[in-house]
C-alpha cells in the first residue's frame, strides 16, 4: 500500500505486533542477517533483510475525531518520494520541518554477545524491525551507547520511518522517551534503513517487572503508576497518540529509587491524527491493549489510549488501582476518565 503522510486520510493498518524479546541475534536471524553487522574494521557493510512472512508497517493517517484538543496538521512529511530518490540529505522532521541527523552505518559498532563473529546482542524483535545494541561516535564527543532499530523496508519507503524519528525528536522535551541520535544514512551498498536512538541502561520491560522479576516495593509501584499517567499525559499534550501503549513498550530503570520509566517504540504513533487497525476476532483477542472500538474499526483517540493504560493498571499488583482501571476499561469511550482524572486519582492514593 502506498504510504503518504502529507494527506489526511483513513488508515488501514495491520494491528500492532506482539513484542517478542530476544537476547541473541541468532534468535533474530529470521529478521536480519546478523553476520552483515560486523563493522569492527570500519568497512562499509550491507544489512540484508530476511523478514520471511512479515507484514509492512502501517501506512496512512486519519483525522482524529476527538474535538477541541488538536488542530489539523498541515503536513506530516515534507520531502516527497521523488525528491528522496534524488537527494541523500532530504529527510526532515515531519513535525518541525528541520532535517533529521544522518549517521553512517560504518560508524556504528554493534555489540557482540561473545567472541563469535556472527553473534550480536538483539534487544527485541517485531514484525517489521529488530533492535540491536551498539555504540557510535556523536559529534566527536566519544562513544555513545545506542539502540539501533533496523527495518525491513527499503530506503524507497521512508515516510513511516522518518515520521517515527520525527516524533521521537519532538518528544525529547518530555524526558520520557529515548533521545534520537539520527537515521542511518543510505549507502551505495544498499543497507537497511534504521533509527539510532539512546540506549536505556539498566532497564527491563514493565511486562517483565509485572510478571515478577524482580520484586519491588509497593511504593515503587505507586511511582510507576504515577509515571505511566504523567507520561501518557505529556505525550498526548504534544499532539501525539502512541496507538500501541502496552507494558512491553515501556522500560523500567530498576537501578533508580523511583523506577524511572521510558516510553519506547513510536512505530504506530500518530501526530494530530488517529489510526484504524482492522483486525479479526482472533487478532483482537491477542491485542488486548487495543480498545474494543478499535477492534470494531473505529479510529484511535485519547480515549483508546486511556483504555490501554487501564489494561496496564489492571496488571499492576496494586489493589488501589482496581477502581480506576475498571473505569478506564469501560467499553463506552465517553465513560472513560481523562488522563488528567487518572493522574489526580493516582496522586491521591500515593
C-alpha positions in Angstrom: 0.0 0.0 0.0 1.3 3.4 -1.0 2.3 5.5 2.0 1.7 9.2 2.2 2.0 11.3 5.3 1.0 14.6 3.6 -2.6 13.6 3.2 -5.3 13.4 5.8 -7.0 10.1 5.1 -8.1 6.9 6.8 -5.5 4.3 7.9 -6.0 0.7 7.1 -3.1 -1.0 9.0 -2.1 -4.3 10.5 -2.7 -4.4 14.3 0.4 -3.7 16.4 2.6 -6.8 16.7 3.0 -8.7 19.9 6.5 -8.0 21.2 8.9 -10.9 21.5 12.2 -10.1 23.2 15.3 -12.0 22.2 18.7 -11.9 23.8 20.8 -13.2 20.9 20.8 -12.3 17.2 20.9 -16.0 16.5 17.3 -15.9 17.7 16.5 -13.0 15.4 18.1 -14.5 12.3 14.7 -14.6 10.6 14.6 -10.8 10.8 18.1 -9.8 9.9 21.2 -11.4 8.5 23.3 -10.6 11.5 26.7 -11.6 10.1 26.5 -8.4 8.0 26.6 -6.3 11.1 30.3 -6.6 11.8 31.7 -3.1 11.4 34.8 -3.7 13.6 37.0 -3.0 10.7 35.0 0.2 9.9 34.2 -1.2 6.5 31.0 -0.2 4.8 28.6 -3.1 5.1 25.2 -4.1 3.9 22.5 -5.5 6.1 20.3 -7.9 4.2 16.7 -8.3 5.2 15.4 -11.8 5.9 11.9 -10.9 7.1 10.1 -14.1 6.0 6.4 -13.9 6.4 6.2 -10.4 7.8 3.9 -7.5 7.1 4.6 -3.9 6.1 4.4 -1.0 8.6 1.1 0.8 8.9 0.8 3.3 6.1 -1.7 6.2 6.3 -3.0 8.6 8.8 -6.5 9.6 9.7 -8.1 12.7 11.3 -8.8 12.1 15.0 -12.4 12.6 15.9 -11.8 13.9 19.5 -13.0 17.5 19.2 -11.3 20.6 20.6 -7.9 19.1 21.6 -5.8 19.1 18.4 -5.8 21.3 15.3 -5.3 19.6 12.0 -1.7 19.1 10.8 -0.9 20.8 7.5 1.8 18.3 6.6 3.5 15.4 8.2 6.1 14.6 5.7 8.0 17.4 4.0 10.2 15.6 1.5 8.3 13.9 -1.4 9.1 10.4 -2.7 10.6 11.6 -5.9 12.9 14.1 -4.1 14.0 11.4 -1.7 15.3 9.3 -4.6 17.4 12.2 -5.9 18.9 13.5 -2.7 20.7 11.8 0.2 20.1 14.5 2.7 16.3 15.1 2.2 14.9 13.6 5.4 13.3 16.1 7.6 11.4 16.1 10.9 7.7 15.7 9.9 6.7 17.9 12.8 9.1 20.9 12.8 10.4 20.6 9.2 14.0 20.5 10.5 16.4 17.9 9.0 16.9 14.6 10.8 20.5 13.8 11.6 22.1 11.1 9.5 24.5 8.5 10.9 26.9 6.4 8.8 26.5 2.7 9.2 30.2 2.2 9.3 30.5 4.4 12.4 28.3 2.0 14.5 30.0 -0.7 16.4 27.4 -3.4 17.1 27.7 -5.2 20.5 28.9 -8.8 20.2 27.5 -11.3 22.6 30.8 -13.1 22.7 33.9 -13.6 20.5 31.9 -15.5 17.9 31.8 -13.4 14.7 28.1 -13.7 14.0 26.6 -13.3 17.4 25.3 -9.8 18.2 23.1 -8.5 21.0 19.5 -8.1 20.0 17.3 -6.2 22.3 14.0 -7.1 20.7 12.3 -8.1 17.5 9.0 -7.3 15.9 7.0 -7.8 12.7 8.9 -5.1 10.7 12.1 -4.5 12.7 14.7 -5.7 15.1 16.6 -3.6 17.7 20.4 -4.1 18.2 22.7 -2.7 20.9 25.8 -0.8 19.8 28.0 2.3 20.1 28.5 5.3 17.9 30.6 8.5 17.9 28.2 11.5 18.0 29.7 14.9 17.2 33.2 13.9 18.2 32.0 13.5 21.8 33.2 9.9 22.3 31.3 6.7 22.1 27.6 6.8 22.9 25.6 3.6 23.7 22.8 3.3 21.3 19.9 1.1 20.3 19.7 0.7 16.5 16.2 -0.2 15.2 16.7 -1.8 11.8 13.7 -2.0 9.4 12.6 -4.5 6.8 11.5 -2.0 4.2 14.0 -0.4 1.7 15.0 3.2 1.6 12.4 4.0 -1.1 9.8 3.8 1.6 11.0 6.1 4.3 7.8 8.1 5.1 6.9 6.0 8.2 10.4 5.7 9.5 11.0 9.5 9.2 7.7 10.1 10.9 8.7 7.8 13.8 12.1 9.5 14.1 10.5 13.0 13.9 8.1 12.1 16.7 10.9 10.8 18.9 12.8 14.0 18.2 9.8 16.1 19.2 9.1 14.1 22.3 12.6 14.5 23.7 11.5 17.6 25.6 9.1 15.4 27.7 12.1 13.5 29.1 10.2 10.2 29.0 11.3 8.9 25.5 14.7 7.8 24.2 16.8 10.6 22.7 17.1 10.4 18.9 20.6 10.5 17.5 19.6 10.1 13.9 18.7 7.9 10.9 21.1 5.6 9.1 22.5 7.2 6.0 21.7 5.4 2.7 24.7 3.8 1.1 25.5 2.6 -2.4 25.8 -0.9 -0.8 22.0 -0.9 -0.1 21.9 -1.1 3.7 18.6 -1.4 5.5 17.1 1.8 6.9 17.3 2.3 10.7 16.7 4.7 13.6 19.6 5.3 16.0 18.4 6.2 19.5 19.6 6.4 23.1 20.2 3.0 24.8 18.3 3.0 28.1 20.7 1.4 30.5 19.9 -0.9 33.5 16.3 -1.4 32.3 13.8 -4.2 31.8 10.3 -4.0 30.3 7.4 -3.2 32.5 5.9 -6.5 31.5 8.9 -8.4 32.9 8.6 -6.5 36.1 4.8 -7.2 36.3 5.3 -11.0 36.0 7.6 -10.9 39.0 11.2 -10.4 38.0 12.5 -8.7 40.2 10.3 -8.0 43.2 9.9 -4.3 44.0 8.2 -2.4 46.9 4.6 -1.1 46.9 5.8 2.5 47.0 7.8 1.8 43.8 4.6 0.5 42.1 2.9 3.7 43.1 5.8 5.7 41.5 5.4 3.6 38.3 1.6 4.1 38.2 2.1 7.9 38.6 4.8 8.0 35.8 2.5 6.0 33.5 -0.3 8.5 33.8 2.0 11.5 33.7 3.9 10.1 30.7 0.8 9.5 28.7 -0.5 13.0 29.6 2.8 14.5 28.5 2.8 12.6 25.2 -0.8 13.4 24.4 -0.3 17.1 25.2 2.3 17.2 22.4 -0.4 16.1 20.0 0.9 12.5 19.8 -1.1 9.3 20.1 1.0 6.3 20.9 -1.6 3.8 19.5 0.4 0.9 20.9 0.7 1.6 24.6 1.5 -1.7 26.5 3.8 -2.9 29.1 6.2 -4.4 26.6 6.8 -0.9 25.2 7.8 0.7 28.5 11.2 0.3 30.1 11.8 0.5 33.8 15.2 1.5 35.2 15.3 -0.7 38.3 18.6 0.9 39.4 16.8 4.2 40.3 14.8 4.8 43.5 11.8 5.9 41.6 12.0 3.1 38.9 12.3 5.7 36.1 10.1 4.9 33.1 10.9 5.4 29.4 8.2 5.1 26.7 9.7 3.3 23.7 8.6 2.3 20.2 6.6 5.1 18.4 6.3 3.0 15.3 2.5 3.1 15.4 2.3 6.7 16.8 0.5 9.5 15.0 0.5 13.3 15.2 -2.8 15.2 15.3 -4.4 12.0 13.9 -5.8 8.7 14.8 -5.4 5.4 13.0 -7.6 2.4 12.2 -6.4 -1.1 12.8 -8.9 -3.5 11.1 -8.4 -7.0 12.6 -10.0 -10.3 13.0 -11.6 -11.5 16.2 -8.5 -13.7 16.9 -6.2 -10.7 16.4 -8.3 -8.6 18.7 -8.1 -11.2 21.4 -4.3 -11.1 21.2 -4.1 -7.3 21.1 -5.8 -6.9 24.4 -4.4 -3.4 24.9 -6.5 -2.1 22.0 -9.9 -0.6 22.9 -13.0 -2.5 21.7 -13.9 0.3 19.4 -10.6 0.0 17.6 -11.2 -3.7 17.1 -14.6 -2.7 15.6 -12.9 -0.5 13.0 -13.0 2.9 14.7 -10.1 5.3 14.9 -7.7 5.6 17.8 -8.1 8.5 20.2 -7.1 9.8 23.6 -9.9 7.6 25.0 -8.4 4.5 23.4 -5.1 5.5 25.0 -6.8 5.6 28.4 -8.2 2.1 27.7 -4.6 0.8 27.1 -3.4 2.5 30.3 -6.3 0.7 32.1 -5.0 -2.7 30.8 -1.6 -1.9 32.3 -3.1 -0.7 35.6 -5.1 -3.9 35.8 -1.9 -6.0 35.6 0.0 -3.9 38.2 -0.2 -5.6 41.6 -1.8 -2.7 43.4 -5.4 -3.3 44.7 -5.8 0.5 45.0 -5.7 0.8 41.1 -8.6 -1.6 40.6 -11.2 1.2 40.7 -9.6 3.4 38.2 -8.6 0.6 35.9 -12.2 -0.6 35.8 -13.2 2.9 34.8 -10.5 3.0 32.1 -11.7 -0.3 30.6 -15.3 0.8 30.0 -16.5 -0.4 26.6 -18.1 3.1 26.1 -15.3 5.6 25.3 -17.2 8.6 26.7 -17.4 6.9 30.1 -13.7 6.5 30.5 -11.9 9.1 32.6 -9.5 11.6 31.1 -5.7 11.1 31.7 -5.9 14.2 33.9 -8.5 12.5 36.1 -6.3 9.4 36.3 -3.3 11.4 37.3 -5.2 13.1 40.1 -6.5 9.7 41.3 -3.0 8.2 41.5 -1.7 11.3 43.3 -4.5 10.9 45.9 -3.7 7.2 46.6 0.1 7.6 46.8 
